[in-house]
Amino acid sequence: MSARPPRVLVRAPNWIGDAVLSLAALRDIRRNLPDSRIEVLARGSVKELYAAVPEVDGVRELRGLRETARALAGAFDACILLTNSFGSALLARLAGIPERWGYATDARGALLTRRARVPASVRGKSEVYYYRAMLEGIGLQTFNPQDTSLRALPEWSERGRALLGDDQARWVGLNPGAAFGTAKRWIPERYAAVAESLAREGARIAIVGGPAERQLAQEIAAGMSAAPRVLCGETTLGELVGVLGRMSLLVTNDSGPMHLAAAQGVPLVAIFGPTDWRETAPRAERLRLVREPVYCAPCKLRECPIDHRCMRAVTVERVAQAARELLH
């Protein structure tokens, strides 16, 4: 096998935030393999994101194991796995891809032709380093700067403008949901109080998220005197990127939209509780990360088994003050 395979498949991470944090590694792959055709294999929930990544030549959607393996058969010379699961390595093997490179995690080492061990040096550091350490472990180079930026496609930006409507407003976004579990969610009434405070100072409020967050958004809206723009469930992933790119500020839990906003340089107030801020904090220059160092955090649990103290300890005043510092 040539050191520079002409057709390369990159198995993308499954979550939006992980996908954004892996963009630096994807750009490293392109610089290592400048003449290769590089395609991404991704779940439908993140597939659209890669339309805005110029280093990618094509995107394929992950479906069932055998269906996807049949679709990939004979199409690639190498597969680079940014995922850790046994199933992702098995898929590449079933597809007959000769070279399969990745971390030797989840008992899949025998399925890989180039294996990397997870180095202790990346523990407790941003996932950006985790992905790049894998590339180094399989013999590829990594480069600086570590670029996780994202630029919305023109049609996404135009749709974001249409959804918000007021080009002259200073829009502040709220992202009160989190797909991983309720433990990552700050208290809805406190989101409403922060939004009410900023609205009195001239900001327009928009609440973003998926269809599952719509009821949560309506609860927050009910606690405000001026109705916010509720966009939960009204955007595709690309349109959400376009909406976030028009924000003057996003107040957010640790979740996918947080990373989408950070990748576009949007100022962030990011509220962290059970997740490890050292590993999943957004790559943002204008960031106020708000957390309370309680003894049980980061527990990384989906649901809090006690009293949600990591989030309850974060006050409205702290978040509102952080927001004002970034806005002004």
C-alpha positions in Angstrom: 0.0 0.0 0.0 1.3 3.4 -1.0 2.1 5.8 1.9 -0.3 8.2 0.2 -3.5 6.2 -0.6 -5.4 7.9 -3.5 -8.9 7.3 -2.0 -9.4 7.9 1.7 -12.5 7.6 3.8 -12.6 9.4 7.2 -15.2 8.1 9.7 -16.5 11.2 11.4 -17.4 11.5 15.1 -21.1 11.0 15.9 -21.9 14.2 17.8 -21.8 17.8 16.6 -19.4 19.0 19.2 -17.0 16.1 18.6 -17.2 16.7 14.8 -16.3 20.4 15.3 -13.3 19.5 17.6 -12.1 17.0 15.0 -11.9 19.5 12.2 -8.2 20.3 13.0 -7.4 16.6 12.6 -9.3 16.5 9.3 -7.3 19.4 8.0 -4.1 17.7 9.1 -5.2 14.6 7.1 -5.6 16.8 4.0 -2.2 18.3 4.5 -0.7 14.8 4.8 -2.5 13.6 1.7 -2.8 16.6 -0.6 -3.4 14.6 -3.7 -5.9 12.0 -2.3 -9.6 12.1 -2.7 -10.9 12.4 0.9 -14.5 11.6 1.7 -16.2 11.6 5.1 -18.6 9.0 6.4 -21.0 10.5 8.9 -24.3 10.0 10.6 -27.2 11.9 9.1 -27.3 14.1 12.1 -23.9 15.6 11.4 -23.5 14.9 7.6 -24.6 18.4 6.5 -21.8 20.1 8.5 -19.1 18.8 6.1 -20.6 20.7 3.2 -18.9 23.7 4.7 -15.5 22.0 5.1 -13.4 22.7 1.9 -10.9 20.0 2.8 -13.5 17.4 2.1 -14.2 16.1 -1.5 -17.4 14.2 -0.7 -19.7 13.1 2.1 -21.4 9.7 2.6 -24.2 9.0 5.1 -23.8 6.1 7.5 -26.7 3.7 7.4 -27.0 0.1 8.5 -23.7 -1.8 8.9 -24.1 -4.2 6.0 -25.9 -1.7 3.7 -23.0 0.8 4.3 -20.3 -1.8 3.8 -21.8 -2.8 0.4 -22.0 0.8 -0.6 -18.3 1.4 0.3 -17.0 -1.9 -1.3 -14.1 -1.2 -3.7 -14.4 2.6 -3.3 -11.5 3.3 -0.9 -7.9 2.4 -0.3 -7.7 3.6 3.3 -10.1 4.4 6.2 -9.1 6.7 9.0 -11.3 6.2 12.1 -11.9 9.3 14.2 -14.4 7.1 16.2 -13.4 4.7 18.9 -15.9 1.9 18.5 -15.4 -1.7 17.4 -18.3 -1.4 15.0 -16.7 1.4 13.0 -13.5 -0.7 12.5 -15.7 -3.7 11.6 -17.5 -1.7 9.0 -14.3 -0.8 7.3 -13.2 -4.4 7.3 -16.5 -5.6 5.9 -16.2 -3.0 3.2 -12.9 -4.5 2.2 -10.9 -1.3 2.7 -7.3 -2.5 2.7 -5.8 0.0 5.1 -7.7 0.8 8.4 -6.1 3.3 10.8 -7.1 4.4 14.2 -6.9 4.0 18.0 -6.7 0.4 19.2 -9.7 1.0 21.5 -12.7 -1.2 22.2 -10.9 -4.5 21.5 -10.6 -3.6 17.8 -6.8 -3.7 17.4 -6.9 -6.9 15.2 -9.1 -5.1 12.7 -6.7 -2.3 12.2 -3.6 -2.2 9.9 -2.2 0.9 11.7 -2.8 1.2 15.4 -2.3 4.0 17.8 -2.5 3.8 21.6 -4.2 6.6 23.5 -1.3 8.6 25.1 -1.5 9.7 28.7 -0.6 13.2 27.7 -4.0 13.8 26.1 -6.0 12.9 29.2 -7.7 16.0 30.7 -7.0 18.1 27.6 -9.1 19.3 24.7 -10.4 16.6 22.4 -8.6 18.5 19.6 -5.4 16.9 21.0 -7.0 13.5 21.3 -7.8 13.3 17.6 -4.4 14.8 16.5 -2.5 12.4 18.8 -4.1 9.5 16.9 -2.8 10.8 13.7 0.7 11.0 15.1 0.3 7.5 16.4 -0.4 6.1 12.9 2.5 8.0 11.4 1.0 11.2 10.1 2.1 14.7 10.8 0.1 17.4 12.7 0.3 21.1 12.0 -0.3 24.4 13.7 -2.5 26.3 14.0 -5.1 23.9 15.2 -7.9 25.1 13.0 -11.4 24.2 14.1 -13.1 27.1 12.3 -16.2 26.9 10.2 -17.7 29.3 7.7 -21.4 29.1 7.0 -22.3 28.5 3.4 -24.0 31.6 1.8 -27.4 29.9 1.7 -27.1 29.0 5.4 -26.3 32.7 6.2 -29.2 33.9 4.1 -31.6 31.5 5.8 -30.3 32.6 9.2 -31.0 36.2 8.3 -34.5 35.4 7.2 -35.3 33.4 10.3 -34.1 36.2 12.6 -35.7 39.0 10.5 -34.1 42.1 12.1 -30.7 42.8 10.6 -30.2 45.8 12.9 -30.8 44.0 16.2 -28.1 42.9 18.6 -29.1 39.2 18.9 -28.3 37.2 21.9 -28.9 33.5 21.6 -29.9 31.0 24.3 -29.1 27.3 23.9 -30.8 25.7 26.9 -30.8 22.1 25.8 -28.2 19.3 25.7 -28.6 16.1 23.8 -26.5 14.0 26.2 -28.9 14.4 29.2 -30.6 16.7 31.6 -27.6 16.9 33.9 -25.9 19.2 31.4 -28.8 21.7 31.4 -28.7 24.9 33.4 -32.0 25.8 35.1 -34.7 27.2 32.6 -35.9 29.9 35.0 -32.4 31.2 35.2 -32.0 31.3 31.5 -35.2 33.4 31.4 -33.9 35.8 34.1 -30.6 36.3 32.2 -32.4 36.9 28.9 -34.9 39.3 30.6 -31.9 41.3 32.0 -30.2 41.5 28.6 -33.4 42.3 26.8 -33.9 45.3 29.1 -30.5 46.5 28.0 -31.5 46.4 24.3 -30.7 42.9 23.2 -33.1 40.8 21.1 -33.3 37.2 22.3 -33.5 34.0 20.2 -33.7 30.5 21.6 -32.1 27.8 19.5 -32.1 24.0 19.6 -33.8 20.9 18.1 -37.4 19.9 18.2 -36.9 18.1 21.5 -36.0 21.5 23.1 -39.1 23.4 21.9 -41.1 22.8 25.1 -38.1 23.9 27.2 -37.8 27.0 25.0 -41.5 27.8 25.5 -41.1 27.5 29.3 -38.2 30.1 29.1 -40.2 32.3 26.8 -43.2 32.2 29.3 -40.9 33.7 32.0 -40.0 36.8 29.9 -42.0 40.0 29.4 -41.0 40.4 25.7 -41.4 37.3 23.5 -38.1 35.9 22.2 -37.7 34.3 18.8 -38.1 30.6 19.4 -36.2 28.7 16.7 -36.1 25.2 18.2 -37.0 22.7 15.6 -37.2 25.3 12.8 -33.7 24.9 11.4 -31.7 22.3 9.6 -28.1 21.9 10.9 -26.8 24.2 8.2 -29.5 26.8 9.0 -28.6 26.6 12.6 -25.0 27.4 11.7 -26.3 30.4 9.8 -28.4 31.6 12.7 -25.6 31.2 15.2 -23.2 33.1 12.9 -25.5 36.2 13.3 -25.4 36.2 17.1 -23.6 38.9 19.1 -23.4 36.4 21.9 -24.6 32.9 22.8 -25.4 31.8 26.3 -25.2 28.0 26.3 -24.8 24.7 27.9 -22.1 22.3 26.9 -23.6 21.0 23.6 -23.3 20.9 19.9 -24.6 24.5 19.1 -21.9 25.8 21.6 -19.2 24.4 19.3 -20.9 25.6 16.1 -20.9 29.1 17.5 -17.3 28.9 18.7 -16.2 27.7 15.3 -17.6 30.9 13.8 -16.0 33.2 16.4 -19.2 34.0 18.2 -18.6 35.2 21.8 -19.8 32.6 24.3 -20.9 32.3 27.9 -20.6 28.5 28.4 -22.1 27.0 31.5 -20.5 23.7 32.6 -21.6 21.2 35.2 -21.1 17.4 34.9 -18.9 17.4 31.9 -15.1 17.9 32.0 -14.5 21.5 30.8 -10.8 20.6 30.1 -11.8 18.2 27.4 -14.9 19.7 25.8 -14.6 23.4 26.3 -15.2 25.4 23.1 -12.2 26.6 21.1 -13.1 30.3 21.4 -11.1 33.4 21.9 -14.1 35.4 23.4 -15.3 33.0 26.1 -16.5 33.1 29.6 -16.7 29.6 31.0 -18.9 29.6 34.1 -18.8 26.6 36.5 -18.9 25.8 40.2 -16.1 23.5 41.5 -18.3 21.2 43.5 -16.8 18.0 44.8 -18.7 15.7 42.5 -18.0 17.4 39.2 -17.1 16.4 36.6 -19.1 13.2 37.1 -20.0 12.9 33.3 -23.4 11.4 34.2 -26.4 11.9 32.0 -28.8 12.4 34.9 -27.8 13.8 38.3 -28.4 11.2 41.1 -28.5 13.9 43.9 -29.4 17.6 43.8 -27.8 18.9 40.6 -25.6 21.1 42.7 -23.1 21.8 40.0 -25.7 23.7 38.0 -27.7 25.1 40.9 -24.6 26.8 42.2 -24.3 28.8 39.0 -26.2 32.0 39.7 -28.1 34.3 37.4 -25.8 37.2 38.4 -22.6 35.4 37.4 -24.0 34.5 34.0 -25.5 37.9 33.3 -22.3 39.6 34.3 -20.2 37.4 32.0 -22.7 38.2 29.2 -22.3 41.9 29.7 -18.6 41.7 29.8 -18.6 40.1 26.3 -21.3 42.4 24.9 -19.8 45.6 26.0 
